[in-house]
Amino acid sequence: MIELTTEELKQHFEDSIFKRISETADQLGVECYVVGGYVRDIFLQRPSKDIDVVVVGSGIGVAEALAKRLGRGAHLAVFKNFGTAQLKYRGTEVEFVGARRESYSHDSRKPVVEDGTLEDDQNRRDFTINAMAVCLNAARYGELVDPFNGMDDLRERTVRTPLDPDITFSDDPLRMMRCVRFATQLGFYIEDETFEALERNRERIGIISRERIADELNKILLSPVPSRGLIDLDRCGLLELIFPELTALQGVETRNGRAHKDNFYHTLEVLDNVARATQEWKDAPKGEEDAQPVPMLDVTERRLWLRWAALLHDIGKPTTKRWEPKIGWTFHNHNFIGEKMIPGIFRKMKLPMNEKMKYVQKLVGLHMRPIVIADEEVTDSAVRRLLFEAGDDIDDLMTLCEADITSKNSVRKQRFLDNFQLVRQKLKDLEERDRIRNFQPPVSGEEIMQTFGLSPCRQVGALKSAIKDAILDGVIPNEYQAARDYMLQRAAKMGLHPVANP
């Protein structure tokens, strides 16, 4: 955090858009302030694109007058039902709203809104660090208005509510998720009284839509250390209410002196490992991100949904946990059970039921494969099959699997990591040589039917599968003529012969 004088703070509002807002507000004779996250992030030296402006009067009126002043290039959208306006100008987006006071009913987070003062508007803010305002009127340009000592909380890296936290959270329970999210994103701590109010009001989360909860969860997962947010959600009792499948991973059971690990905390460790690996993606030089072989997901989406895969990779373990006297605790096929659970979880949490869900499913289903390969001899055949099944998601799968190595046995952990490097090198070598990623057998089903005069039948499928397996096992190269010759050999053994004029 940086300390700024009023003069230094003014320098952060030298952009012409702020000067134009100032001139417009003074011309209309109304008070005008930048509030919320934009002000907070100046002191935290964080980039921020969310510019919120509060007008003691009509926010829409200032936005409309400003749009006229700016002329062509200014794009204005007015939302009269909400009393807000959004103005876009030369890559900058500003949200205008009139200062207001709010009152809530017990069964809804939608407030009754009335015109109010700046003080009323700051009173309704969620946290002290988001309640600071900077005046844009010429006479007080750059003056900080901080009635709840948000600056002190920034210094102490603390999240607290401006008013009674029980009222704040009960009025709008989504603020409970936002509280945990801000603490996680910023690396802050939740003040004790505020945290206790999270515990007391957790049941109120039931009136919040799943979409809004999922949005906050996504922001927590995209934080530098997402486990912090999930642990806070668990400690206050919210996690069990919004994501019981995850809390079901908790606990350690011991039999005959043999215990399994706590799969909840193991999952959080894997998630943080993936977060460290994927956080670097944003720093990739221009062009490298585009070169990642994931056509359906951009870099930001890959970062998010790979973290979801990490969060869900062991979600099937509670269902599959068994005690086997000769072996100990087992979780056989937990990856396949987890893969089947993904659609239900996504549907319930209102997450997208599209290629993003399928991506998470694929990684959860395959996450044991590289570990099995690395624990045994790294054969070309096993690596080819892995590359074929993972396709363009192979690099992300390997990132997940390396993150999944959390053994406290340093020798075993290093052996896995060393073998993973062998797997990665073989993946690279075999891809360059055999072009296995996303391949289709060189001989199509249609050609098989034409060659032998067949209609669609099991024999056609058997020949096509035999060709695919022969390529994956390294029996033949991934080339047309070799595949056709192999097809003829296999067909002869099945009693099939080419027709005279296919």
Backbone torsions as a table, in degrees:
resi	resn	phi	psi	omega
1	MET	NA	145.3	178.1
2	ILE	-114.3	148.1	175.7
3	GLU	-96.3	135.6	-176.9
4	LEU	-132.0	137.8	170.1
5	THR	-78.8	169.7	178.1
6	THR	-59.1	-40.1	179.9
7	GLU	-64.7	-41.3	178.8
8	GLU	-68.1	-37.1	178.8
9	LEU	-64.9	-36.6	178.0
10	LYS	-56.2	-34.9	-176.0
11	GLN	-63.0	-24.5	178.8
12	HIS	-78.9	-5.1	178.7
13	PHE	-120.5	32.7	179.3
14	GLU	-81.9	-14.3	178.6
15	ASP	-56.1	141.1	-174.9
16	SER	-59.4	-28.9	-178.2
17	ILE	-62.1	-38.5	179.4
18	PHE	-69.3	-38.9	178.0
19	LYS	-62.5	-41.5	179.9
20	ARG	-67.0	-39.1	176.7
21	ILE	-61.8	-43.3	179.9
22	SER	-59.0	-48.4	-178.7
23	GLU	-62.8	-40.1	-178.8
24	THR	-66.6	-45.3	-179.7
25	ALA	-62.3	-43.7	179.5
26	ASP	-64.5	-37.9	179.2
27	GLN	-63.5	-35.8	179.7
28	LEU	-86.9	-7.2	177.9
29	GLY	71.3	35.4	179.5
30	VAL	-123.3	153.5	174.7
31	GLU	-77.5	146.0	-174.3
32	CYS	-145.4	133.2	-174.5
33	TYR	-139.5	142.3	164.7
34	VAL	-85.4	132.7	-175.5
35	VAL	-131.9	167.2	167.7
36	GLY	78.3	-141.1	-170.6
37	GLY	-60.3	-33.8	-179.0
38	TYR	-62.9	-41.9	178.7
39	VAL	-67.7	-47.9	179.1
40	ARG	-54.4	-45.3	-173.5
41	ASP	-72.8	-19.2	173.1
42	ILE	-61.2	-46.3	-178.2
43	PHE	-73.1	-26.9	178.6
44	LEU	-88.9	-2.3	-179.1
45	GLN	56.3	42.6	176.4
46	ARG	-107.8	138.8	175.1
47	PRO	-65.6	139.1	-179.7
48	SER	-143.4	133.9	178.4
49	LYS	-109.7	-6.2	-176.9
50	ASP	-88.5	99.8	179.3
51	ILE	-103.4	112.3	178.9
52	ASP	-110.1	129.3	-178.7
53	VAL	-119.4	126.0	176.3
54	VAL	-104.0	131.6	179.0
55	VAL	-114.5	128.9	174.1
56	VAL	-80.6	85.3	-171.4
57	GLY	145.7	-142.2	-178.3
58	SER	-92.7	111.0	175.2
59	GLY	-66.3	-37.2	178.6
60	ILE	-64.0	-40.9	179.8
61	GLY	-60.8	-42.8	178.1
62	VAL	-65.9	-41.9	-179.4
63	ALA	-63.1	-42.3	-179.6
64	GLU	-66.2	-43.1	179.1
65	ALA	-65.8	-37.8	179.0
66	LEU	-66.3	-41.1	179.4
67	ALA	-59.9	-41.4	176.9
68	LYS	-64.0	-41.1	-179.2
69	ARG	-64.2	-39.4	-177.6
70	LEU	-77.0	-28.5	177.4
71	GLY	73.0	-146.9	-178.0
72	ARG	-60.7	141.6	-177.6
73	GLY	101.5	-16.1	177.0
74	ALA	-95.4	127.8	-178.7
75	HIS	-117.2	118.6	-173.8
76	LEU	-113.5	133.6	173.2
77	ALA	-124.3	126.2	-177.6
78	VAL	-110.8	134.1	179.0
79	PHE	-121.4	84.1	-171.7
80	LYS	-63.3	-34.0	-179.6
81	ASN	-61.6	-28.7	-179.0
82	PHE	-103.3	-5.7	-179.5
83	GLY	69.4	28.4	-177.3
84	THR	-125.5	162.4	174.6
85	ALA	-143.3	146.3	179.7
86	GLN	-121.6	127.3	-179.1
87	LEU	-119.8	128.1	176.4
88	LYS	-112.7	131.4	-177.6
89	TYR	-151.5	116.2	176.7
90	ARG	49.2	50.3	175.6
91	GLY	82.5	-1.8	178.6
92	THR	-107.3	139.6	-179.0
93	GLU	-123.0	125.7	-178.1
94	VAL	-125.1	132.1	176.8
95	GLU	-102.3	126.8	-179.9
96	PHE	-110.5	138.8	175.9
97	VAL	-148.9	149.9	174.7
98	GLY	-79.2	144.8	176.3
99	ALA	-57.6	139.7	-174.9
100	ARG	-150.4	158.5	170.3
101	ARG	-112.1	152.6	-174.8
102	GLU	-130.1	148.8	170.1
103	SER	-136.5	147.4	-171.5
104	TYR	-121.1	151.5	167.4
105	SER	-96.9	163.5	-171.0
106	HIS	-71.4	-26.2	-172.6
107	ASP	-103.5	15.9	-179.4
108	SER	-152.0	146.8	174.5
109	ARG	-94.2	5.8	178.3
110	LYS	-90.3	116.1	-173.0
111	PRO	-83.5	161.5	165.2
112	VAL	-86.3	124.1	-170.6
113	VAL	-109.8	136.4	174.8
114	GLU	-131.9	156.1	173.5
115	ASP	-60.6	145.7	-178.2
116	GLY	-149.5	-172.5	178.7
117	THR	-95.9	174.1	174.3
118	LEU	-59.1	-39.9	179.4
119	GLU	-60.9	-44.1	176.8
120	ASP	-58.3	-42.9	-176.8
121	ASP	-66.7	-39.9	178.8
122	GLN	-70.6	-31.7	177.9
123	ASN	-62.4	-30.6	-176.2
124	ARG	-85.7	-4.3	-178.7
125	ARG	-69.4	154.0	-172.9
126	ASP	-73.7	-43.8	-174.7
127	PHE	-136.4	154.2	-176.4
128	THR	-58.7	-36.3	-177.8
129	ILE	-71.9	-14.0	177.7
130	ASN	-105.5	5.6	-175.7
131	ALA	-104.7	5.0	179.9
132	MET	-80.3	148.3	-179.2
133	ALA	-135.7	150.1	176.0
134	VAL	-122.4	125.8	-177.2
135	CYS	-72.8	138.7	178.1
136	LEU	-107.8	-4.1	177.0
137	ASN	-68.9	142.6	-172.0
138	ALA	-54.4	-41.0	-175.7
139	ALA	-65.8	-25.3	-177.7
140	ARG	-129.5	28.4	-173.0
141	TYR	-58.0	125.0	178.2
142	GLY	86.7	3.2	-179.7
143	GLU	-78.5	130.6	-179.7
144	LEU	-86.5	129.9	175.8
145	VAL	-112.5	110.7	-170.5
146	ASP	-134.3	74.5	-173.2
147	PRO	-70.8	-18.9	-175.6
148	PHE	-111.5	17.7	178.1
149	ASN	57.2	44.5	176.1
150	GLY	-61.3	-31.9	178.3
151	MET	-61.9	-39.9	177.8
152	ASP	-63.0	-40.1	179.4
153	ASP	-69.4	-31.9	173.7
154	LEU	-63.2	-43.9	179.7
155	ARG	-62.1	-39.5	-177.1
156	GLU	-89.8	2.7	177.9
157	ARG	53.7	53.3	-173.1
158	THR	-125.6	139.3	173.1
159	VAL	-105.1	122.9	175.8
160	ARG	-146.7	160.1	180.0
161	THR	-87.3	151.7	179.2
162	PRO	-67.3	-39.4	-178.4
163	LEU	-114.8	-165.7	-180.0
164	ASP	-53.9	119.4	-176.1
165	PRO	-64.4	-29.4	177.5
166	ASP	-62.4	-40.9	178.2
167	ILE	-70.0	-43.6	-179.5
168	THR	-57.3	-46.7	-175.9
169	PHE	-79.3	-35.0	179.0
170	SER	-68.9	-39.0	178.6
171	ASP	-61.4	-48.5	-179.2
172	ASP	-135.6	91.0	-175.2
173	PRO	-61.1	-19.5	176.4
174	LEU	-60.4	-25.2	179.0
175	ARG	-61.5	-23.5	176.3
176	MET	-65.5	-44.3	176.6
177	MET	-65.0	-40.9	179.7
178	ARG	-65.2	-35.3	177.9
179	CYS	-59.0	-50.7	179.1
180	VAL	-65.3	-39.7	-178.9
181	ARG	-63.2	-46.6	179.4
182	PHE	-62.5	-42.7	179.2
183	ALA	-60.0	-38.7	-178.7
184	THR	-72.6	-47.2	-179.1
185	GLN	-60.7	-42.9	-172.6
186	LEU	-91.5	-10.3	-175.3
187	GLY	71.9	31.7	-178.8
188	PHE	-97.0	173.1	176.3
189	TYR	-111.5	147.5	177.8
190	ILE	-89.0	122.6	-178.9
191	GLU	-56.8	144.4	-170.1
192	ASP	-55.2	-48.9	-178.1
193	GLU	-63.8	-37.0	177.9
194	THR	-66.4	-41.3	179.8
195	PHE	-65.9	-40.4	179.1
196	GLU	-62.6	-34.6	177.1
197	ALA	-67.8	-32.0	174.0
198	LEU	-59.4	-44.9	-179.8
199	GLU	-63.2	-43.8	-176.0
200	ARG	-68.5	-31.2	-172.7
201	ASN	-105.2	9.0	-171.4
202	ARG	-58.5	-34.5	-178.3
203	GLU	-64.1	-20.9	179.9
204	ARG	-66.3	-14.9	-179.0
205	ILE	-62.2	-16.4	-178.3
206	GLY	-63.4	-19.0	179.9
207	ILE	-91.1	-0.2	-179.1
208	ILE	-92.9	138.4	-179.0
209	SER	-67.3	150.1	178.5
210	ARG	-61.7	-33.3	179.7
211	GLU	-61.3	-43.2	-178.5
212	ARG	-68.5	-38.5	177.8
213	ILE	-64.5	-44.4	179.9
214	ALA	-62.1	-37.7	178.6
215	ASP	-61.3	-42.6	178.4
216	GLU	-69.3	-38.7	176.5
217	LEU	-60.9	-41.0	178.8
218	ASN	-60.7	-41.2	-179.9
219	LYS	-67.5	-35.8	175.2
220	ILE	-64.7	-44.5	-179.3
221	LEU	-64.1	-29.3	179.9
222	LEU	-84.6	1.6	178.5
223	SER	-74.1	161.0	-178.7
224	PRO	-59.7	-39.2	178.8
225	VAL	-128.6	80.4	-172.2
226	PRO	-62.9	-24.4	-178.7
227	SER	-59.5	-29.8	-179.9
228	ARG	-59.3	-43.9	-179.5
229	GLY	-67.6	-40.9	-178.6
230	LEU	-68.3	-35.2	176.6
231	ILE	-67.5	-41.6	176.8
232	ASP	-63.4	-41.7	177.1
233	LEU	-61.3	-37.5	179.0
234	ASP	-70.7	-44.0	-177.5
235	ARG	-61.7	-36.1	-177.9
236	CYS	-89.5	-4.0	175.9
237	GLY	91.6	2.1	-179.8
238	LEU	-75.1	-35.5	-172.8
239	LEU	-62.3	-40.2	179.7
240	GLU	-62.8	-30.8	-178.7
241	LEU	-78.7	-34.9	-175.0
242	ILE	-99.7	-18.7	-174.3
243	PHE	-151.2	64.0	-175.9
244	PRO	-62.1	-27.5	178.8
245	GLU	-61.6	-31.1	-179.3
246	LEU	-77.2	-43.6	179.8
247	THR	-67.8	-20.8	177.2
248	ALA	-64.4	-16.3	178.5
249	LEU	-76.8	-11.0	-173.1
250	GLN	-73.3	153.2	171.5
251	GLY	103.6	155.2	178.6
252	VAL	-127.2	130.9	177.6
253	GLU	-114.0	138.9	-177.7
254	THR	-121.6	133.2	172.5
255	ARG	-135.9	136.4	178.6
256	ASN	49.8	36.9	177.8
257	GLY	76.6	7.6	-179.0
258	ARG	-115.3	125.0	-177.7
259	ALA	-119.2	150.8	171.8
260	HIS	-96.1	163.9	-179.8
261	LYS	-74.9	159.7	174.4
262	ASP	-74.6	109.2	-173.2
263	ASN	-71.9	-19.0	175.6
264	PHE	-68.3	-51.4	-178.2
265	TYR	-72.9	-29.9	171.7
266	HIS	-61.2	-44.0	179.1
267	THR	-60.8	-42.3	179.4
268	LEU	-64.7	-35.7	177.4
269	GLU	-66.1	-42.4	177.0
270	VAL	-62.1	-43.6	179.4
271	LEU	-59.6	-45.1	178.9
272	ASP	-65.8	-36.3	176.6
273	ASN	-62.1	-44.2	178.2
274	VAL	-65.4	-39.6	179.8
275	ALA	-60.4	-41.8	178.3
276	ARG	-63.1	-42.3	-178.3
277	ALA	-67.9	-39.5	-174.3
278	THR	-86.7	-19.2	178.7
279	GLN	-61.3	-30.1	-178.0
280	GLU	-70.4	-20.5	-176.4
281	TRP	-58.7	-33.2	-177.2
282	LYS	-68.0	-18.7	-178.8
283	ASP	-93.7	4.2	-179.8
284	ALA	-64.8	140.5	177.9
285	PRO	-57.8	149.7	-178.9
286	LYS	-55.7	129.3	-179.6
287	GLY	107.8	-35.9	-179.4
288	GLU	-68.8	-41.0	179.8
289	GLU	-61.3	-43.2	-179.3
290	ASP	-64.9	-25.0	-177.3
291	ALA	-78.5	-12.7	178.3
292	GLN	-59.9	130.9	-172.8
293	PRO	-79.4	59.7	178.3
294	VAL	-131.0	87.0	-171.8
295	PRO	-66.6	-28.6	-173.9
296	MET	-90.7	-19.1	-176.1
297	LEU	-122.4	128.8	175.2
298	ASP	-80.3	180.0	-171.9
299	VAL	-63.6	-42.6	179.8
300	THR	-63.1	-41.5	178.7
301	GLU	-66.2	-42.4	178.2
302	ARG	-59.5	-42.8	-179.4
303	ARG	-60.2	-44.6	-178.6
304	LEU	-68.8	-50.9	-172.1
305	TRP	-75.5	-24.7	171.0
306	LEU	-67.4	-36.0	176.5
307	ARG	-68.5	-35.4	173.5
308	TRP	-63.4	-39.5	177.8
309	ALA	-62.1	-40.1	177.0
310	ALA	-63.1	-42.3	-179.2
311	LEU	-64.5	-31.6	-173.9
312	LEU	-105.2	2.7	-170.0
313	HIS	-63.4	-29.6	179.5
314	ASP	-111.5	20.5	-173.4
315	ILE	-63.8	-19.7	179.0
316	GLY	-85.8	-0.7	-174.7
317	LYS	-67.9	-41.2	179.0
318	PRO	-57.8	-36.0	-179.0
319	THR	-71.9	-32.2	-172.3
320	THR	-101.0	0.2	-176.7
321	LYS	-64.4	127.4	178.5
322	ARG	-139.3	149.8	172.7
323	TRP	-103.0	121.4	177.9
324	GLU	-118.4	112.6	-171.6
325	PRO	-50.7	-37.2	-177.1
326	LYS	-82.3	-16.6	-175.0
327	ILE	-115.3	-41.4	-173.4
328	GLY	112.3	-149.6	-179.3
329	TRP	-77.4	133.3	178.3
330	THR	-128.9	157.3	177.2
331	PHE	-136.7	52.1	-174.0
332	HIS	-57.7	133.3	176.1
333	ASN	63.2	21.5	-179.9
334	HIS	-64.0	-26.1	178.0
335	ASN	-68.3	-40.2	180.0
336	PHE	-72.6	-39.3	176.8
337	ILE	-64.3	-42.2	177.9
338	GLY	-61.5	-41.9	178.4
339	GLU	-57.9	-40.3	179.9
340	LYS	-71.4	-24.2	-179.1
341	MET	-78.2	-22.4	-172.4
342	ILE	-57.1	-49.6	-178.1
343	PRO	-57.6	-40.9	179.4
344	GLY	-63.8	-40.8	178.4
345	ILE	-66.3	-46.1	-179.6
346	PHE	-62.3	-41.6	-178.6
347	ARG	-64.3	-45.8	-178.0
348	LYS	-65.1	-36.7	-177.0
349	MET	-90.1	4.4	178.6
350	LYS	60.0	36.1	172.5
351	LEU	-87.4	161.0	-173.3
352	PRO	-65.2	131.1	179.6
353	MET	-96.1	56.3	-176.2
354	ASN	-134.4	-148.2	-176.7
355	GLU	-63.0	-22.6	178.3
356	LYS	-68.5	-43.3	175.9
357	MET	-64.1	-41.8	-179.6
358	LYS	-64.9	-35.1	176.6
359	TYR	-61.8	-47.2	179.1
360	VAL	-63.2	-43.7	177.1
361	GLN	-55.3	-47.7	-177.3
362	LYS	-60.7	-46.3	-177.4
363	LEU	-66.6	-39.6	177.5
364	VAL	-63.9	-43.6	-179.5
365	GLY	-65.2	-32.7	-175.2
366	LEU	-98.4	-2.8	-167.2
367	HIS	-66.1	-17.3	177.4
368	MET	-85.0	-18.7	-172.0
369	ARG	-63.1	-52.5	179.7
370	PRO	-61.6	-32.2	179.9
371	ILE	-67.8	-41.1	177.4
372	VAL	-62.8	-43.2	179.1
373	ILE	-62.3	-44.2	-176.7
374	ALA	-69.4	-24.2	-178.5
375	ASP	-83.4	-12.4	179.9
376	GLU	-121.2	-166.1	176.4
377	GLU	-71.4	132.3	-176.7
378	VAL	-81.5	93.9	-176.8
379	THR	-91.2	150.9	177.0
380	ASP	-58.6	-41.7	-176.8
381	SER	-61.1	-45.9	-178.8
382	ALA	-64.6	-39.1	-179.0
383	VAL	-69.9	-39.7	177.2
384	ARG	-59.0	-45.0	-178.4
385	ARG	-65.6	-38.7	177.0
386	LEU	-62.5	-44.7	-179.3
387	LEU	-64.2	-38.8	179.5
388	PHE	-65.1	-44.9	-175.7
389	GLU	-75.3	-35.5	-178.8
390	ALA	-80.0	-31.0	179.6
391	GLY	57.6	-133.8	-176.0
392	ASP	-69.3	-10.4	-179.1
393	ASP	-94.6	12.0	-175.0
394	ILE	-62.6	-39.8	-178.9
395	ASP	-65.7	-40.4	178.5
396	ASP	-67.5	-38.1	177.2
397	LEU	-61.0	-43.2	179.2
398	MET	-65.3	-36.9	176.3
399	THR	-61.6	-45.0	178.7
400	LEU	-61.7	-44.4	-175.1
401	CYS	-69.4	-36.1	175.5
402	GLU	-67.0	-36.7	177.2
403	ALA	-65.8	-26.0	-176.7
404	ASP	-77.3	-6.8	179.7
405	ILE	-86.6	94.1	-176.5
406	THR	-118.5	17.9	-177.7
407	SER	-57.4	139.3	176.0
408	LYS	-80.5	-11.0	175.8
409	ASN	-80.5	103.5	-172.0
410	SER	-63.7	-34.5	-179.9
411	VAL	-66.8	-46.9	179.5
412	ARG	-64.4	-41.1	179.9
413	LYS	-62.0	-43.2	-179.4
414	GLN	-67.6	-34.8	178.3
415	ARG	-63.0	-43.7	177.0
416	PHE	-60.0	-47.2	-177.2
417	LEU	-63.2	-40.4	177.9
418	ASP	-63.4	-44.1	179.3
419	ASN	-66.3	-31.9	176.8
420	PHE	-63.4	-35.2	176.5
421	GLN	-64.4	-36.7	175.8
422	LEU	-64.4	-42.9	178.8
423	VAL	-61.1	-45.8	-179.5
424	ARG	-60.5	-42.4	-179.7
425	GLN	-66.4	-41.2	177.9
426	LYS	-64.8	-38.7	176.4
427	LEU	-57.7	-44.7	-179.5
428	LYS	-65.3	-47.1	-177.5
429	ASP	-64.2	-45.4	-177.1
430	LEU	-69.8	-34.5	177.8
431	GLU	-64.7	-42.6	179.7
432	GLU	-65.6	-35.7	-174.6
433	ARG	-86.6	-43.4	-169.5
434	ASP	-108.0	-10.4	179.1
435	ARG	50.0	55.1	-174.2
436	ILE	-85.1	-29.3	-173.7
437	ARG	-57.1	119.8	177.6
438	ASN	59.6	24.6	-175.6
439	PHE	-75.3	154.9	169.5
440	GLN	-113.2	140.9	179.7
441	PRO	-50.7	136.5	-176.5
442	PRO	-59.2	-26.0	177.7
443	VAL	-103.7	120.7	-175.6
444	SER	-82.8	165.6	175.4
445	GLY	-61.7	-36.0	179.7
446	GLU	-63.2	-41.4	-179.7
447	GLU	-66.5	-37.7	178.1
448	ILE	-61.3	-45.8	-179.5
449	MET	-63.7	-42.3	-180.0
450	GLN	-65.8	-40.9	-176.6
451	THR	-63.0	-39.6	-173.8
452	PHE	-110.0	7.5	178.3
453	GLY	63.3	40.4	-176.6
454	LEU	-104.0	153.3	165.8
455	SER	-93.0	169.7	177.3
456	PRO	-54.3	124.7	-177.8
457	CYS	-160.6	176.1	-177.8
458	ARG	-64.1	-31.8	-179.0
459	GLN	-64.1	-36.7	177.7
460	VAL	-64.0	-46.5	178.8
461	GLY	-62.7	-38.9	-179.3
462	ALA	-64.6	-41.8	179.2
463	LEU	-66.6	-41.9	-179.4
464	LYS	-64.1	-41.4	178.1
465	SER	-66.1	-38.1	-179.9
466	ALA	-63.2	-41.2	177.8
467	ILE	-63.6	-45.5	179.7
468	LYS	-59.8	-47.2	-177.9
469	ASP	-64.2	-37.7	-179.8
470	ALA	-63.6	-38.6	178.0
471	ILE	-68.4	-46.4	-178.4
472	LEU	-65.3	-32.8	179.4
473	ASP	-84.6	-2.6	177.7
474	GLY	80.1	13.6	179.6
475	VAL	-69.7	-39.4	177.5
476	ILE	-133.2	155.5	176.4
477	PRO	-74.3	161.8	179.6
478	ASN	-80.7	68.0	-177.3
479	GLU	-136.6	150.2	-173.1
480	TYR	-60.8	-52.3	-172.5
481	GLN	-64.9	-40.2	178.1
482	ALA	-63.4	-39.4	-179.8
483	ALA	-67.6	-39.1	-180.0
484	ARG	-68.2	-41.7	178.0
485	ASP	-61.3	-41.3	-179.6
486	TYR	-65.7	-38.5	177.7
487	MET	-59.1	-45.3	-178.6
488	LEU	-63.7	-39.3	179.0
489	GLN	-64.0	-48.2	-178.8
490	ARG	-64.5	-39.9	-178.9
491	ALA	-63.5	-39.9	-179.9
492	ALA	-60.4	-39.0	178.6
493	LYS	-67.2	-23.2	179.9
494	MET	-91.1	0.0	-179.6
495	GLY	82.2	19.2	179.0
496	LEU	-102.6	141.9	179.6
497	HIS	-134.5	146.7	179.9
498	PRO	-60.2	142.0	175.8
499	VAL	-77.3	160.4	-173.5
500	ALA	-60.6	-50.2	-178.0
501	ASN	-126.0	79.9	-177.0
502	PRO	-62.4	NA	NA
